Amino acid sequence: MGSFSIWHWLIVLVVVLLVFGTKKLRNIGSDLGGAVKGFKDGMKDGTAEASKADAPVQQVSQTTIDVEAKEKSKT
């Protein structure tokens, strides 16, 4: 079976409108839009925090301690 024609999609749309109603579909659409907006804002905040994290960090001097390992003698 090939792709659906425009008439198939119109019938599906009418059935969905009858089952859910326009008010419920409008609420679902606004909820989805709010979620997408929140996701975009979160991505912008994430890139701002990442750019702060990439800022040059003051380097701490490191001291190297040489340690010799000695074998235990079996006595």
N, CA, C and O atoms as a GROMACS GRO file, in nm:
protein
  300
    1MET      N    1   0.085  -0.117   0.000
    1MET     CA    2   0.000   0.000   0.000
    1MET      C    3   0.089   0.123   0.000
    1MET      O    4   0.180   0.134   0.082
    2GLY      N    5   0.064   0.214  -0.089
    2GLY     CA    6   0.149   0.332  -0.104
    2GLY      C    7   0.119   0.438  -0.001
    2GLY      O    8   0.058   0.410   0.103
    3SER      N    9   0.162   0.560  -0.029
    3SER     CA   10   0.140   0.670   0.065
    3SER      C   11  -0.009   0.709   0.063
    3SER      O   12  -0.081   0.684  -0.034
    4PHE      N   13  -0.051   0.769   0.172
    4PHE     CA   14  -0.190   0.807   0.183
    4PHE      C   15  -0.217   0.934   0.103
    4PHE      O   16  -0.130   1.020   0.091
    5SER      N   17  -0.338   0.945   0.048
    5SER     CA   18  -0.375   1.065  -0.026
    5SER      C   19  -0.424   1.171   0.074
    5SER      O   20  -0.434   1.145   0.194
    6ILE      N   21  -0.454   1.288   0.023
    6ILE     CA   22  -0.501   1.398   0.107
    6ILE      C   23  -0.634   1.362   0.173
    6ILE      O   24  -0.661   1.406   0.285
    7TRP      N   25  -0.716   1.284   0.105
    7TRP     CA   26  -0.846   1.247   0.161
    7TRP      C   27  -0.831   1.157   0.284
    7TRP      O   28  -0.907   1.169   0.380
    8HIS      N   29  -0.734   1.068   0.280
    8HIS     CA   30  -0.709   0.984   0.396
    8HIS      C   31  -0.670   1.069   0.518
    8HIS      O   32  -0.719   1.047   0.628
    9TRP      N   33  -0.582   1.166   0.495
    9TRP     CA   34  -0.536   1.251   0.605
    9TRP      C   35  -0.648   1.340   0.658
    9TRP      O   36  -0.654   1.366   0.778
   10LEU      N   37  -0.737   1.387   0.570
   10LEU     CA   38  -0.850   1.467   0.615
   10LEU      C   39  -0.946   1.385   0.702
   10LEU      O   40  -0.997   1.434   0.802
   11ILE      N   41  -0.970   1.262   0.662
   11ILE     CA   42  -1.057   1.174   0.742
   11ILE      C   43  -0.994   1.146   0.878
   11ILE      O   44  -1.064   1.147   0.979
   12VAL      N   45  -0.864   1.122   0.881
   12VAL     CA   46  -0.794   1.100   1.008
   12VAL      C   47  -0.804   1.225   1.096
   12VAL      O   48  -0.827   1.214   1.216
   13LEU      N   49  -0.787   1.342   1.038
   13LEU     CA   50  -0.797   1.467   1.112
   13LEU      C   51  -0.936   1.487   1.172
   13LEU      O   52  -0.948   1.528   1.287
   14VAL      N   53  -1.040   1.457   1.095
   14VAL     CA   54  -1.177   1.471   1.144
   14VAL      C   55  -1.203   1.374   1.259
   14VAL      O   56  -1.266   1.411   1.358
   15VAL      N   57  -1.154   1.251   1.247
   15VAL     CA   58  -1.172   1.153   1.354
   15VAL      C   59  -1.099   1.197   1.480
   15VAL      O   60  -1.154   1.185   1.590
   16VAL      N   61  -0.978   1.248   1.466
   16VAL     CA   62  -0.903   1.296   1.582
   16VAL      C   63  -0.975   1.413   1.648
   16VAL      O   64  -0.983   1.419   1.770
   17LEU      N   65  -1.028   1.505   1.568
   17LEU     CA   66  -1.102   1.618   1.624
   17LEU      C   67  -1.227   1.571   1.698
   17LEU      O   68  -1.260   1.625   1.803
   18LEU      N   69  -1.295   1.471   1.644
   18LEU     CA   70  -1.415   1.420   1.710
   18LEU      C   71  -1.381   1.348   1.840
   18LEU      O   72  -1.456   1.359   1.937
   19VAL      N   73  -1.271   1.277   1.844
   19VAL     CA   74  -1.234   1.201   1.963
   19VAL      C   75  -1.183   1.294   2.073
   19VAL      O   76  -1.228   1.284   2.187
   20PHE      N   77  -1.091   1.382   2.040
   20PHE     CA   78  -1.027   1.465   2.142
   20PHE      C   79  -1.093   1.600   2.162
   20PHE      O   80  -1.092   1.653   2.273
   21GLY      N   81  -1.149   1.657   2.060
   21GLY     CA   82  -1.207   1.791   2.070
   21GLY      C   83  -1.101   1.897   2.049
   21GLY      O   84  -0.982   1.872   2.068
   22THR      N   85  -1.147   2.016   2.010
   22THR     CA   86  -1.051   2.123   1.977
   22THR      C   87  -0.984   2.180   2.100
   22THR      O   88  -0.867   2.218   2.095
   23LYS      N   89  -1.056   2.186   2.213
   23LYS     CA   90  -0.997   2.245   2.334
   23LYS      C   91  -0.881   2.160   2.384
   23LYS      O   92  -0.776   2.212   2.422
   24LYS      N   93  -0.900   2.030   2.385
   24LYS     CA   94  -0.794   1.942   2.434
   24LYS      C   95  -0.674   1.946   2.339
   24LYS      O   96  -0.559   1.946   2.384
   25LEU      N   97  -0.698   1.949   2.209
   25LEU     CA   98  -0.587   1.958   2.112
   25LEU      C   99  -0.513   2.090   2.126
   25LEU      O  100  -0.391   2.094   2.112
   26ARG      N  101  -0.586   2.198   2.154
   26ARG     CA  102  -0.522   2.328   2.173
   26ARG      C  103  -0.433   2.325   2.298
   26ARG      O  104  -0.323   2.380   2.297
   27ASN      N  105  -0.481   2.261   2.404
   27ASN     CA  106  -0.401   2.250   2.527
   27ASN      C  107  -0.276   2.166   2.502
   27ASN      O  108  -0.168   2.199   2.551
   28ILE      N  109  -0.290   2.057   2.428
   28ILE     CA  110  -0.174   1.973   2.396
   28ILE      C  111  -0.072   2.052   2.315
   28ILE      O  112   0.048   2.040   2.338
   29GLY      N  113  -0.120   2.131   2.220
   29GLY     CA  114  -0.030   2.212   2.138
   29GLY      C  115   0.044   2.317   2.218
   29GLY      O  116   0.163   2.338   2.198
   30SER      N  117  -0.027   2.383   2.310
   30SER     CA  118   0.041   2.485   2.391
   30SER      C  119   0.140   2.420   2.488
   30SER      O  120   0.246   2.476   2.514
   31ASP      N  121   0.105   2.303   2.542
   31ASP     CA  122   0.199   2.232   2.630
   31ASP      C  123   0.325   2.191   2.554
   31ASP      O  124   0.436   2.203   2.605
   32LEU      N  125   0.306   2.143   2.432
   32LEU     CA  126   0.420   2.102   2.350
   32LEU      C  127   0.507   2.223   2.314
   32LEU      O  128   0.629   2.215   2.318
   33GLY      N  129   0.443   2.335   2.280
   33GLY     CA  130   0.518   2.458   2.250
   33GLY      C  131   0.597   2.507   2.370
   33GLY      O  132   0.712   2.550   2.356
   34GLY      N  133   0.536   2.500   2.489
   34GLY     CA  134   0.606   2.541   2.610
   34GLY      C  135   0.726   2.451   2.640
   34GLY      O  136   0.830   2.497   2.686
   35ALA      N  137   0.708   2.322   2.613
   35ALA     CA  138   0.819   2.228   2.636
   35ALA      C  139   0.935   2.256   2.541
   35ALA      O  140   1.051   2.250   2.582
   36VAL      N  141   0.904   2.285   2.416
   36VAL     CA  142   1.010   2.316   2.318
   36VAL      C  143   1.081   2.446   2.357
   36VAL      O  144   1.203   2.455   2.347
   37LYS      N  145   1.004   2.545   2.402
   37LYS     CA  146   1.064   2.673   2.444
   37LYS      C  147   1.155   2.652   2.564
   37LYS      O  148   1.265   2.708   2.571
   38GLY      N  149   1.109   2.572   2.660
   38GLY     CA  150   1.191   2.542   2.777
   38GLY      C  151   1.319   2.468   2.740
   38GLY      O  152   1.425   2.493   2.797
   39PHE      N  153   1.308   2.376   2.644
   39PHE     CA  154   1.426   2.303   2.597
   39PHE      C  155   1.526   2.397   2.533
   39PHE      O  156   1.646   2.387   2.558
   40LYS      N  157   1.478   2.488   2.450
   40LYS     CA  158   1.568   2.584   2.385
   40LYS      C  159   1.637   2.673   2.488
   40LYS      O  160   1.757   2.700   2.477
   41ASP      N  161   1.560   2.721   2.588
   41ASP     CA  162   1.619   2.803   2.692
   41ASP      C  163   1.724   2.725   2.771
   41ASP      O  164   1.829   2.778   2.807
   42GLY      N  165   1.696   2.599   2.798
   42GLY     CA  166   1.792   2.515   2.868
   42GLY      C  167   1.919   2.494   2.788
   42GLY      O  168   2.029   2.490   2.845
   43MET      N  169   1.906   2.480   2.658
   43MET     CA  170   2.024   2.463   2.573
   43MET      C  171   2.107   2.592   2.572
   43MET      O  172   2.230   2.585   2.570
   44LYS      N  173   2.041   2.708   2.572
   44LYS     CA  174   2.115   2.834   2.576
   44LYS      C  175   2.189   2.848   2.709
   44LYS      O  176   2.304   2.891   2.711
   45ASP      N  177   2.124   2.811   2.818
   45ASP     CA  178   2.188   2.817   2.950
   45ASP      C  179   2.305   2.719   2.957
   45ASP      O  180   2.407   2.748   3.018
   46GLY      N  181   2.289   2.603   2.896
   46GLY     CA  182   2.396   2.504   2.896
   46GLY      C  183   2.519   2.551   2.821
   46GLY      O  184   2.631   2.525   2.864
   47THR      N  185   2.499   2.620   2.710
   47THR     CA  186   2.614   2.671   2.635
   47THR      C  187   2.679   2.787   2.709
   47THR      O  188   2.800   2.804   2.700
   48ALA      N  189   2.601   2.867   2.783
   48ALA     CA  190   2.658   2.977   2.861
   48ALA      C  191   2.744   2.922   2.974
   48ALA      O  192   2.852   2.973   3.001
   49GLU      N  193   2.696   2.816   3.040
   49GLU     CA  194   2.773   2.755   3.148
   49GLU      C  195   2.898   2.686   3.094
   49GLU      O  196   3.003   2.687   3.158
   50ALA      N  197   2.887   2.627   2.975
   50ALA     CA  198   3.002   2.560   2.915
   50ALA      C  199   3.109   2.662   2.878
   50ALA      O  200   3.228   2.634   2.891
   51SER      N  201   3.068   2.780   2.830
   51SER     CA  202   3.168   2.881   2.795
   51SER      C  203   3.237   2.935   2.920
   51SER      O  204   3.354   2.971   2.916
   52LYS      N  205   3.164   2.939   3.032
   52LYS     CA  206   3.226   2.981   3.158
   52LYS      C  207   3.325   2.874   3.205
   52LYS      O  208   3.430   2.906   3.260
   53ALA      N  209   3.292   2.749   3.182
   53ALA     CA  210   3.378   2.639   3.224
   53ALA      C  211   3.505   2.634   3.138
   53ALA      O  212   3.609   2.587   3.185
   54ASP      N  213   3.497   2.682   3.014
   54ASP     CA  214   3.613   2.681   2.925
   54ASP      C  215   3.708   2.798   2.952
   54ASP      O  216   3.815   2.805   2.891
   55ALA      N  217   3.672   2.887   3.042
   55ALA     CA  218   3.757   3.002   3.074
   55ALA      C  219   3.890   2.952   3.130
   55ALA      O  220   3.895   2.845   3.192
   56PRO      N  221   3.997   3.029   3.110
   56PRO     CA  222   4.128   2.985   3.160
   56PRO      C  223   4.126   2.964   3.311
   56PRO      O  224   4.074   3.046   3.386
   57VAL      N  225   4.181   2.855   3.352
   57VAL     CA  226   4.185   2.820   3.493
   57VAL      C  227   4.325   2.849   3.544
   57VAL      O  228   4.424   2.820   3.477
   58GLN      N  229   4.333   2.907   3.665
   58GLN     CA  230   4.463   2.936   3.724
   58GLN      C  231   4.533   2.804   3.753
   58GLN      O  232   4.478   2.716   3.819
   59GLN      N  233   4.653   2.793   3.704
   59GLN     CA  234   4.726   2.667   3.717
   59GLN      C  235   4.795   2.661   3.853
   59GLN      O  236   4.858   2.758   3.896
   60VAL      N  237   4.783   2.548   3.919
   60VAL     CA  238   4.843   2.527   4.050
   60VAL      C  239   4.975   2.457   4.028
   60VAL      O  240   4.984   2.361   3.951
   61SER      N  241   5.081   2.505   4.098
   61SER     CA  242   5.210   2.440   4.082
   61SER      C  243   5.206   2.302   4.146
   61SER      O  244   5.145   2.282   4.251
   62GLN      N  245   5.269   2.209   4.082
   62GLN     CA  246   5.270   2.072   4.131
   62GLN      C  247   5.410   2.035   4.175
   62GLN      O  248   5.508   2.069   4.109
   63THR      N  249   5.419   1.968   4.286
   63THR     CA  250   5.547   1.922   4.338
   63THR      C  251   5.554   1.772   4.318
   63THR      O  252   5.462   1.699   4.354
   64THR      N  253   5.664   1.726   4.261
   64THR     CA  254   5.682   1.584   4.239
   64THR      C  255   5.767   1.527   4.352
   64THR      O  256   5.871   1.582   4.386
   65ILE      N  257   5.722   1.419   4.407
   65ILE     CA  258   5.796   1.353   4.515
   65ILE      C  259   5.843   1.218   4.461
   65ILE      O  260   5.762   1.135   4.418
   66ASP      N  261   5.974   1.198   4.465
   66ASP     CA  262   6.028   1.069   4.422
   66ASP      C  263   6.031   0.975   4.542
   66ASP      O  264   6.077   1.012   4.650
   67VAL      N  265   5.984   0.855   4.522
   67VAL     CA  266   5.982   0.757   4.628
   67VAL      C  267   6.046   0.630   4.575
   67VAL      O  268   6.015   0.583   4.466
   68GLU      N  269   6.134   0.576   4.653
   68GLU     CA  270   6.196   0.450   4.615
   68GLU      C  271   6.122   0.336   4.683
   68GLU      O  272   6.092   0.343   4.802
   69ALA      N  273   6.094   0.233   4.607
   69ALA     CA  274   6.030   0.116   4.664
   69ALA      C  275   6.139   0.017   4.702
   69ALA      O  276   6.225  -0.016   4.620
   70LYS      N  277   6.135  -0.029   4.822
   70LYS     CA  278   6.234  -0.125   4.869
   70LYS      C  279   6.165  -0.260   4.886
   70LYS      O  280   6.050  -0.269   4.930
   71GLU      N  281   6.238  -0.363   4.851
   71GLU     CA  282   6.184  -0.499   4.869
   71GLU      C  283   6.197  -0.540   5.013
   71GLU      O  284   6.294  -0.506   5.082
   72LYS      N  285   6.098  -0.615   5.058
   72LYS     CA  286   6.107  -0.670   5.194
   72LYS      C  287   6.201  -0.790   5.188
   72LYS      O  288   6.195  -0.873   5.098
   73SER      N  289   6.286  -0.794   5.284
   73SER     CA  290   6.376  -0.909   5.289
   73SER      C  291   6.308  -1.021   5.366
   73SER      O  292   6.241  -0.997   5.466
   74LYS      N  293   6.325  -1.142   5.318
   74LYS     CA  294   6.264  -1.257   5.385
   74LYS      C  295   6.359  -1.305   5.493
   74LYS      O  296   6.459  -1.369   5.462
   75THR      N  297   6.330  -1.278   5.616
   75THR     CA  298   6.414  -1.323   5.727
   75THR      C  299   6.335  -1.401   5.827
   75THR      O  300   6.390  -1.447   5.927
   0.00000   0.00000   0.00000
